């Protein structure tokens, strides 16, 4: 009788041992997959970070050439010429004669506005935002 109990016990232990080995193998495979996924995620994040840095450098290089245009020289007249054929910065408006057979339609005299949020402080800029704080005249 003790022999039967011992054999059953050995059989169950063998089964448990086999299950334990299978579970360990499965755990190792899952850990390997998780490590690969983590490495891939880190590579993607690094690529995105590098792209953002490259974009920032590109914008900084492009922005350094436009410094003279973006400075406010105190001439507010250019900001109010949006209804007279020039844009907010005082540049000539682009002519679109595609739909009127060569004739240019006059600009709309109706003012358009867009709210602009500025967390630091309210600033005036005649070249980009018009001359009103938190409001852009288009």
Backbone as a printed PyTorch tensor [residue, N CA C, xyz], in Angstrom:
tensor([[[  0.8160,  -1.1810,   0.0000],
         [  0.0000,   0.0000,   0.0000],
         [  0.8650,   1.2520,   0.0000]],

        [[  1.9100,   1.1950,   0.7710],
         [  2.8080,   2.3420,   0.7720],
         [  3.4800,   2.5180,  -0.5970]],

        [[  3.6980,   1.4030,  -1.2500],
         [  4.2770,   1.4710,  -2.5960],
         [  3.3480,   2.2120,  -3.5440]],

        [[  2.0670,   1.9050,  -3.4820],
         [  1.0990,   2.5890,  -4.3540],
         [  1.0840,   4.0830,  -4.0560]],

        [[  1.0740,   4.4200,  -2.8160],
         [  1.0560,   5.8340,  -2.4260],
         [  2.3390,   6.5030,  -2.9190]],

        [[  3.4470,   5.8400,  -2.7730],
         [  4.7260,   6.3900,  -3.2210],
         [  4.7390,   6.5620,  -4.7310]],

        [[  4.1920,   5.6090,  -5.4700],
         [  4.1510,   5.6980,  -6.9310],
         [  3.2300,   6.8350,  -7.3800]],

        [[  2.0650,   6.9350,  -6.7100],
         [  1.1570,   8.0320,  -7.0520],
         [  1.8200,   9.3890,  -6.7580]],

        [[  2.4830,   9.4270,  -5.6300],
         [  3.1440,  10.6610,  -5.2310],
         [  4.2270,  11.0430,  -6.2480]],

        [[  5.0310,  10.0610,  -6.6610],
         [  6.0780,  10.3010,  -7.6490],
         [  5.4760,  10.7210,  -8.9790]],

        [[  4.3660,  10.0900,  -9.3420],
         [  3.7050,  10.4320, -10.5930],
         [  3.1890,  11.8620, -10.5330]],

        [[  2.5550,  12.2330,  -9.4290],
         [  2.0350,  13.5840,  -9.2840],
         [  3.1850,  14.6000,  -9.2140]],

        [[  4.2350,  14.2260,  -8.5240],
         [  5.3820,  15.1230,  -8.4440],
         [  6.0120,  15.3090,  -9.8290]],

        [[  6.0640,  14.2380, -10.5760],
         [  6.5960,  14.3120, -11.9350],
         [  5.7310,  15.2260, -12.7900]],

        [[  4.4330,  15.0950, -12.6450],
         [  3.5040,  15.9350, -13.3860],
         [  3.6680,  17.3940, -12.9650]],

        [[  3.7530,  17.6070, -11.6770],
         [  3.9430,  18.9620, -11.1680],
         [  5.2830,  19.5180, -11.6530]],

        [[  6.2980,  18.7140, -11.6050],
         [  7.6260,  19.1180, -12.0620],
         [  7.5880,  19.5000, -13.5460]],

        [[  6.9090,  18.6850, -14.3370],
         [  6.7940,  18.9520, -15.7680],
         [  6.0360,  20.2570, -16.0000]],

        [[  4.9450,  20.4510, -15.2720],
         [  4.1710,  21.6890, -15.3950],
         [  5.0020,  22.9060, -14.9760]],

        [[  5.7780,  22.7320, -13.9320],
         [  6.6220,  23.8160, -13.4470],
         [  7.6880,  24.1730, -14.4910]],

        [[  8.2780,  23.1750, -15.1080],
         [  9.2750,  23.4260, -16.1420],
         [  8.6390,  24.1560, -17.3380]],

        [[  7.4460,  23.7220, -17.7230],
         [  6.7430,  24.3660, -18.8380],
         [  6.4130,  25.8240, -18.4980]],

        [[  5.9940,  26.0550, -17.2640],
         [  5.6680,  27.4200, -16.8360],
         [  6.9200,  28.2920, -16.8400]],

        [[  8.0480,  27.7290, -16.3760],
         [  9.3010,  28.4870, -16.3920],
         [  9.7220,  28.8320, -17.8210]],

        [[  9.5760,  27.8870, -18.7320],
         [  9.9250,  28.1240, -20.1340],
         [  9.0190,  29.2180, -20.7290]],

        [[  7.7310,  29.1360, -20.4170],
         [  6.7890,  30.1420, -20.9120],
         [  7.1190,  31.5170, -20.3270]],

        [[  7.4570,  31.5710, -19.0600],
         [  7.8230,  32.8310, -18.4050],
         [  9.0710,  33.4250, -19.0570]],

        [[ 10.0550,  32.5930, -19.3430],
         [ 11.2840,  33.0660, -19.9830],
         [ 10.9790,  33.6430, -21.3700]],

        [[ 10.1090,  32.9570, -22.1090],
         [  9.7350,  33.4560, -23.4320],
         [  9.0030,  34.7910, -23.3370]],

        [[  8.1040,  34.9040, -22.3580],
         [  7.3750,  36.1610, -22.1730],
         [  8.3220,  37.2910, -21.7700]],

        [[  9.2920,  37.0020, -20.9020],
         [ 10.2650,  38.0160, -20.4990],
         [ 11.0990,  38.4730, -21.6860]],

        [[ 11.4690,  37.5200, -22.5480],
         [ 12.2380,  37.8580, -23.7470],
         [ 11.4190,  38.7500, -24.6780]],

        [[ 10.1450,  38.4110, -24.8800],
         [  9.2700,  39.2320, -25.7150],
         [  9.1060,  40.6280, -25.1280]],

        [[  8.9650,  40.7090, -23.8040],
         [  8.8250,  42.0150, -23.1430],
         [ 10.0950,  42.8440, -23.3160]],

        [[ 11.2570,  42.2160, -23.2160],
         [ 12.5170,  42.9370, -23.3980],
         [ 12.6420,  43.4540, -24.8300]],

        [[ 12.2470,  42.6240, -25.8090],
         [ 12.2760,  43.0590, -27.2070],
         [ 11.3120,  44.2240, -27.4390]],

        [[ 10.1220,  44.1310, -26.8670],
         [  9.1390,  45.2080, -27.0170],
         [  9.6430,  46.4920, -26.3660]],

        [[ 10.2720,  46.3820, -25.2090],
         [ 10.8280,  47.5520, -24.5190],
         [ 11.9400,  48.1850, -25.3490]],

        [[ 12.8080,  47.3590, -25.9320],
         [ 13.8840,  47.8770, -26.7750],
         [ 13.3200,  48.5830, -28.0030]],

        [[ 12.2800,  48.0010, -28.5970],
         [ 11.6500,  48.6210, -29.7660],
         [ 10.9930,  49.9500, -29.3870]],

        [[ 10.3150,  49.9820, -28.2450],
         [  9.6630,  51.2100, -27.7810],
         [ 10.7100,  52.2890, -27.5210]],

        [[ 11.8230,  51.9200, -26.8990],
         [ 12.8900,  52.8770, -26.6230],
         [ 13.4830,  53.4240, -27.9240]],

        [[ 13.6350,  52.5560, -28.9240],
         [ 14.1620,  52.9980, -30.2100],
         [ 13.2020,  53.9750, -30.8810]],

        [[ 11.9080,  53.6910, -30.8170],
         [ 10.9040,  54.5860, -31.4080],
         [ 10.9130,  55.9320, -30.6950]],

        [[ 10.9790,  55.9100, -29.3650],
         [ 11.0250,  57.1630, -28.6010],
         [ 12.2800,  57.9610, -28.9470]],

        [[ 13.4010,  57.2910, -29.0930],
         [ 14.6470,  57.9670, -29.4520],
         [ 14.5310,  58.5930, -30.8340]],

        [[ 13.9340,  57.8600, -31.7850],
         [ 13.7320,  58.4010, -33.1300],
         [ 12.8410,  59.6310, -33.0930]],

        [[ 11.7420,  59.5570, -32.3320],
         [ 10.8330,  60.6990, -32.2310],
         [ 11.5240,  61.8990, -31.5800]],

        [[ 12.3080,  61.6450, -30.5320],
         [ 13.0320,  62.7190, -29.8590],
         [ 14.0340,  63.3590, -30.8180]],

        [[ 14.7280,  62.5310, -31.5950],
         [ 15.6990,  63.0410, -32.5540],
         [ 15.0100,  63.8720, -33.6320]],

        [[ 13.8400,  63.4160, -34.1110],
         [ 13.0890,  64.1730, -35.1050],
         [ 12.6490,  65.5250, -34.5500]],

        [[ 12.1960,  65.5430, -33.2900],
         [ 11.7900,  66.7990, -32.6670],
         [ 12.9750,  67.7520, -32.5410]],

        [[ 14.1430,  67.2200, -32.1560],
         [ 15.3350,  68.0600, -32.0590],
         [ 15.7210,  68.5990, -33.4260]],

        [[ 15.6660,  67.7520, -34.4540],
         [ 15.9890,  68.1940, -35.8100],
         [ 15.0180,  69.2730, -36.2780]],

        [[ 13.7160,  69.0840, -35.9920],
         [ 12.7150,  70.0820, -36.3580],
         [ 12.9690,  71.3990, -35.6390]],

        [[ 13.3120,  71.3190, -34.3600],
         [ 13.5800,  72.5360, -33.5850],
         [ 14.8050,  73.2560, -34.1470]],

        [[ 15.8470,  72.5170, -34.4930],
         [ 17.0350,  73.1270, -35.0840],
         [ 16.6920,  73.7660, -36.4230]],

        [[ 15.8940,  73.0850, -37.2290],
         [ 15.4990,  73.6160, -38.5390],
         [ 14.6970,  74.8970, -38.3700]],

        [[ 13.7490,  74.8950, -37.4330],
         [ 12.9510,  76.0890, -37.1840],
         [ 13.8210,  77.2120, -36.6550]],

        [[ 14.7880,  76.8760, -35.8300],
         [ 15.6780,  77.8980, -35.2910],
         [ 16.5220,  78.4990, -36.4110]],

        [[ 17.0120,  77.6680, -37.3280],
         [ 17.7850,  78.1760, -38.4650],
         [ 16.9090,  79.0410, -39.3500]],

        [[ 15.6770,  78.6000, -39.6250],
         [ 14.7600,  79.3850, -40.4450],
         [ 14.3640,  80.6680, -39.7320]],

        [[ 14.1670,  80.5940, -38.4320],
         [ 13.7620,  81.7610, -37.6520],
         [ 14.8680,  82.7900, -37.5470]],

        [[ 16.1350,  82.3810, -37.5820],
         [ 17.2270,  83.3360, -37.4440],
         [ 17.3250,  84.2510, -38.6520]],

        [[ 16.8760,  83.8270, -39.8020],
         [ 16.8900,  84.6780, -40.9930],
         [ 15.7310,  85.6470, -41.0270]],

        [[ 14.6790,  85.4260, -40.2550],
         [ 13.4860,  86.2640, -40.2740],
         [ 13.4240,  87.2320, -39.1080]],

        [[ 14.5200,  87.3980, -38.3630],
         [ 14.4640,  88.2340, -37.1720],
         [ 14.1200,  89.6730, -37.4940]],

        [[ 14.6380,  90.2080, -38.6010],
         [ 14.3760,  91.6010, -38.9430],
         [ 12.9000,  91.8260, -39.2330]],

        [[ 12.2360,  90.8490, -39.8310],
         [ 10.8220,  90.9920, -40.1650],
         [  9.9290,  90.8790, -38.9440]],

        [[ 10.3320,  90.1100, -37.9330],
         [  9.4600,  89.8650, -36.7930],
         [  9.5980,  90.9140, -35.7060]],

        [[ 10.5910,  91.7790, -35.7750],
         [ 10.7500,  92.7930, -34.7410],
         [  9.7230,  93.8940, -34.9340]],

        [[  9.2330,  94.4560, -33.8310],
         [  8.2710,  95.5420, -33.8670],
         [  9.0370,  96.8470, -33.8570]],

        [[  8.9410,  97.6070, -34.9720],
         [  9.6810,  98.8580, -35.0430],
         [  8.8070, 100.0570, -34.6750]],

        [[  7.6590,  99.8340, -34.1350],
         [  6.7830, 100.9110, -33.6990],
         [  5.8880, 101.4450, -34.7960]],

        [[  5.9420, 100.9020, -35.9880],
         [  5.1170, 101.3620, -37.0970],
         [  3.8440, 100.5360, -37.1390]],

        [[  2.7780, 101.0570, -36.5680],
         [  1.5190, 100.3190, -36.4710],
         [  0.6570, 100.4600, -37.7170]],

        [[  1.0730, 101.2380, -38.6970],
         [  0.2500, 101.4490, -39.8850],
         [  0.0740, 100.1640, -40.6820]],

        [[  1.1280,  99.3490, -40.7690],
         [  1.0540,  98.1240, -41.5620],
         [  0.0190,  97.1500, -41.0190]],

        [[ -0.2420,  97.1820, -39.7420],
         [ -1.1650,  96.2320, -39.1350],
         [ -2.6020,  96.5280, -39.5050]],

        [[ -2.9010,  97.7510, -39.8910],
         [ -4.2790,  98.1320, -40.1840],
         [ -4.5940,  98.0920, -41.6700]],

        [[ -3.6960,  97.6130, -42.4930],
         [ -3.9140,  97.6360, -43.9230],
         [ -4.4760,  96.3410, -44.4690]],

        [[ -5.0120,  95.4900, -43.6210],
         [ -5.5650,  94.2190, -44.0710],
         [ -6.7240,  94.3850, -45.0300]],

        [[ -7.5070,  95.4540, -44.9180],
         [ -8.6690,  95.6670, -45.7750],
         [ -8.3220,  96.4420, -47.0330]],

        [[ -7.0560,  96.8300, -47.2250],
         [ -6.7010,  97.6390, -48.3850],
         [ -5.8410,  96.8900, -49.3800]],

        [[ -5.7800,  95.5750, -49.3040],
         [ -5.0390,  94.8110, -50.2930],
         [ -3.6900,  94.3170, -49.7990]],

        [[ -3.3470,  94.5960, -48.5690],
         [ -2.1120,  94.0560, -48.0080],
         [ -2.4700,  93.2220, -46.7970]],

        [[ -1.6130,  92.2880, -46.4670],
         [ -1.8940,  91.4690, -45.2930],
         [ -1.4430,  92.1900, -44.0350]],

        [[ -1.5420,  91.5360, -42.9070],
         [ -1.2630,  92.1580, -41.6180],
         [  0.1740,  92.6700, -41.5530]],

        [[  1.1100,  91.9820, -42.1480],
         [  2.5030,  92.3900, -42.1040],
         [  2.8320,  93.5030, -43.0710]],

        [[  1.8820,  93.9690, -43.8740],
         [  2.1180,  95.0400, -44.8170],
         [  2.5640,  94.5380, -46.1670]],

        [[  2.5950,  93.2520, -46.3840],
         [  3.0050,  92.6890, -47.6540],
         [  1.8170,  92.7030, -48.6080]],

        [[  2.1020,  92.7900, -49.8840],
         [  1.0270,  92.8250, -50.8730],
         [  0.2690,  91.5090, -50.8580]],

        [[ -1.0360,  91.6150, -50.9720],
         [ -1.8710,  90.4130, -50.9810],
         [ -1.6760,  89.6760, -52.2940]],

        [[ -1.7420,  88.3490, -52.2450],
         [ -1.6030,  87.5520, -53.4530],
         [ -2.8670,  87.6890, -54.2900]],

        [[ -2.6630,  87.8780, -55.6040],
         [ -3.8010,  88.0310, -56.4860],
         [ -4.2230,  86.6660, -56.9900]],

        [[ -5.5100,  86.3970, -56.9340],
         [ -6.0550,  85.1370, -57.4220],
         [ -7.0520,  85.4660, -58.5150]],

        [[ -6.6180,  85.3070, -59.7690],
         [ -7.5010,  85.6510, -60.8750],
         [ -8.0240,  84.4040, -61.5750]],

        [[ -8.0130,  83.2770, -60.9100],
         [ -8.4190,  82.0340, -61.5440],
         [ -9.9250,  81.9460, -61.7610]],

        [[-10.7300,  82.5630, -60.8980],
         [-12.1760,  82.3880, -61.0190],
         [-12.8750,  83.5920, -61.6510]],

        [[-12.1860,  84.7050, -61.8670],
         [-12.8860,  85.8820, -62.3690],
         [-12.3830,  86.3110, -63.7340]],

        [[-11.7390,  85.4530, -64.4680],
         [-11.3120,  85.7670, -65.8150],
         [-10.2570,  86.8580, -65.8630]],

        [[ -9.3640,  86.9170, -64.9250],
         [ -8.2970,  87.8990, -64.9340],
         [ -8.5690,  89.0850, -64.0330]],

        [[ -9.7900,  89.2490, -63.5760],
         [-10.1140,  90.3580, -62.6970],
         [ -9.8720,  89.9610, -61.2510]],

        [[ -9.3980,  90.8910, -60.4880],
         [ -9.1380,  90.6380, -59.0830],
         [-10.2790,  91.2200, -58.2730]],

        [[-10.8880,  90.3750, -57.4340],
         [-11.9920,  90.8610, -56.6180],
         [-11.4400,  91.6900, -55.4720]],

        [[-12.1550,  92.7530, -55.0710],
         [-11.6660,  93.5900, -53.9680],
         [-11.7250,  92.8110, -52.6600]],

        [[-10.8270,  93.1220, -51.7380],
         [-10.8400,  92.4280, -50.4480],
         [-12.0750,  92.8070, -49.6490]],

        [[-12.4790,  91.9120, -48.7950],
         [-13.6390,  92.1570, -47.9580],
         [-13.2980,  93.1950, -46.9040]],

        [[-14.1830,  94.1480, -46.6720],
         [-13.9730,  95.1630, -45.6490],
         [-14.4840,  94.7040, -44.2950]],

        [[-15.0350,  93.5210, -44.2570],
         [-15.5670,  92.9870, -43.0100],
         [-14.4150,  92.4550, -42.1590]],

        [[-14.2460,  92.9570, -40.9300],
         [-13.1330,  92.4750, -40.0950],
         [-13.4010,  91.0680, -39.5800]],

        [[-12.3450,  90.2890, -39.5160],
         [-12.3960,  88.9490, -38.9480],
         [-11.4680,  88.9420, -37.7470]],

        [[-11.8280,  88.2260, -36.7240],
         [-10.9450,  88.1790, -35.5590],
         [-10.8330,  86.7580, -35.0390]],

        [[ -9.6890,  86.4920, -34.4020],
         [ -9.4020,  85.1950, -33.8070],
         [ -8.8150,  85.4570, -32.4280]],

        [[ -9.3180,  84.7690, -31.4230],
         [ -8.7550,  84.9230, -30.0840],
         [ -7.4400,  84.1720, -29.9870]],

        [[ -6.4660,  84.7550, -29.3120],
         [ -5.1510,  84.1580, -29.1400],
         [ -4.8360,  84.1370, -27.6510]],

        [[ -4.4350,  82.9760, -27.1380],
         [ -4.0790,  82.8390, -25.7300],
         [ -2.5780,  83.0930, -25.5750]],

        [[ -2.1870,  83.9170, -24.6020],
         [ -0.7800,  84.1580, -24.3020],
         [ -0.6160,  84.0660, -22.8010]],

        [[  0.0140,  82.9850, -22.3230],
         [  0.1310,  82.7560, -20.8830],
         [  1.1190,  83.7070, -20.2150]],

        [[  2.1950,  84.0580, -20.8970],
         [  3.2330,  84.8730, -20.2670],
         [  2.7360,  86.2900, -20.0020]],

        [[  2.3760,  86.9820, -21.0440],
         [  1.8640,  88.3390, -20.9140],
         [  1.2010,  88.7260, -22.2280]],

        [[  0.4440,  89.8000, -22.1990],
         [ -0.1920,  90.2630, -23.4290],
         [  0.8340,  91.0940, -24.1850]],

        [[  1.0400,  90.7560, -25.4590],
         [  2.0490,  91.4440, -26.2550],
         [  1.4070,  92.0360, -27.4950]],

        [[  2.0300,  93.0740, -27.9950],
         [  1.5910,  93.7040, -29.2330],
         [  2.5820,  93.3430, -30.3250]],

        [[  2.0920,  92.9400, -31.4650],
         [  2.9620,  92.6390, -32.5870],
         [  2.2620,  93.0650, -33.8540]],

        [[  2.8040,  94.0160, -34.5660],
         [  2.1600,  94.4950, -35.7810],
         [  2.4180,  93.5790, -36.9570]],

        [[  3.4180,  92.7110, -36.8770],
         [  3.7550,  91.8850, -38.0270],
         [  2.9780,  90.5900, -38.0820]],

        [[  2.5650,  90.0440, -36.9400],
         [  1.9210,  88.7350, -36.9660],
         [  0.5450,  88.7140, -36.3190]],

        [[  0.3560,  89.4160, -35.2180],
         [ -0.8890,  89.2800, -34.4780],
         [ -1.7660,  90.5290, -34.5240]],

        [[ -1.4120,  91.5350, -35.2900],
         [ -2.1900,  92.7640, -35.2660],
         [ -1.7380,  93.6090, -34.0870]],

        [[ -2.5020,  94.6210, -33.7270],
         [ -2.0470,  95.5010, -32.6560],
         [ -2.9280,  95.4160, -31.4280]],

        [[ -3.7560,  94.3990, -31.3300],
         [ -4.6200,  94.2470, -30.1720],
         [ -4.1860,  93.0350, -29.3560]],

        [[ -4.0930,  93.1640, -28.0250],
         [ -3.7170,  91.9870, -27.2320],
         [ -4.8300,  90.9450, -27.2460]],

        [[ -4.4610,  89.6860, -27.3440],
         [ -5.4000,  88.5560, -27.3320],
         [ -6.4250,  88.6170, -28.4520]],

        [[ -6.1350,  89.3370, -29.5060],
         [ -7.0820,  89.4280, -30.6190],
         [ -6.2930,  89.6590, -31.9010]],

        [[ -6.6270,  88.9600, -32.9260],
         [ -5.9240,  89.0930, -34.1910],
         [ -6.8960,  89.6320, -35.2240]],

        [[ -6.5400,  90.7130, -35.8650],
         [ -7.3470,  91.2700, -36.9470],
         [ -6.8700,  90.6520, -38.2510]],

        [[ -7.7590,  90.0050, -38.9830],
         [ -7.3930,  89.4090, -40.2710],
         [ -7.9970,  90.1880, -41.4050]]])
